[in-house]
Amino acid sequence: MQKLKYMNKERQIELFNQAIDACEYIMLNKTHDYANIDNVFKAFDQIALMTETNRNKVLLQFIATKLTRLINLLNTDKDPKNESIKDNLLDLINYCLFLYISTFDDNNPRI
């Protein structure tokens, strides 16, 4: 019988730090493309205005979309052609962090 190999704490911390670094890289690039210095949530605020809702609800919709994509990707044997499972997970982490950060903005109503 083959013994199961488990991830040790050192490897877990290494992968955690890699994920955080990747999330920061993605966040900085997307903020450069879709936001501005005065309002890092500009794109989400514009969507909130168009849909007559608030930024936090828009962020929740993005989170729900990423979760749906992940469910679809994880429930198929096909390889994704656009975004990988890992790409979707990093986006999901960032959207969750954006929602967390957004709760500190006094100009943004609660969910």
PEKA-V997133 format. One record per helix or strand of 3 or more residues. SS is the DSSP state (H for helix, E for strand). FROM is the first residue (numbers start at 1). LEN is the number of residues. If there is no record, write none. Layout:
SS|FROM|LEN, SS|FROM|LEN
This chain:
H|9|26, H|42|9, H|55|20, H|85|18
